[in-house]
Amino acid sequence: MPAKRQDASRSQQRSSASALPRLGHLLKQAYLQFTGLTSAALEPLGITALEWAALLRFDEEPSLSTKEKGTSRILEKCL
């Protein structure tokens, strides 16, 4: 491999490696902002994000088992 190509490859690897911690930080900040906004939006409904996710799952699955229907009823009582 020519020297210039090796230098360019090393430079690209270094810049990629230094971008990874920054990307991780940005993803964490986006996640924290999303969870904060989601919690605030669901608060007037009196449900948490976990309860909302469960309700979405039940809505996606038209044929629930007896056990799942029982769980669904419990969730409805909580709401």
Secondary structure in CASP SS format (residue, H / E / C, confidence):
PFRMAT SS
TARGET T0000
AUTHOR 0000-0000-0000
METHOD secondary structure of the structure
MODEL  1
M C 1.00
P C 1.00
A H 1.00
K H 1.00
R H 1.00
Q H 1.00
D H 1.00
A H 1.00
S H 1.00
R H 1.00
S H 1.00
Q H 1.00
Q H 1.00
R H 1.00
S H 1.00
S H 1.00
A H 1.00
S H 1.00
A H 1.00
L H 1.00
P H 1.00
R H 1.00
L H 1.00
G H 1.00
H H 1.00
L H 1.00
L H 1.00
K H 1.00
Q H 1.00
A H 1.00
Y H 1.00
L H 1.00
Q H 1.00
F H 1.00
T H 1.00
G H 1.00
L H 1.00
T H 1.00
S H 1.00
A H 1.00
A H 1.00
L H 1.00
E H 1.00
P H 1.00
L H 1.00
G C 1.00
I C 1.00
T C 1.00
A H 1.00
L H 1.00
E H 1.00
W H 1.00
A H 1.00
A H 1.00
L H 1.00
L H 1.00
R H 1.00
F H 1.00
D H 1.00
E H 1.00
E C 1.00
P C 1.00
S C 1.00
L C 1.00
S C 1.00
T H 1.00
K H 1.00
E H 1.00
K H 1.00
G H 1.00
T H 1.00
S H 1.00
R H 1.00
I H 1.00
L H 1.00
E H 1.00
K H 1.00
C H 1.00
L C 1.00
END
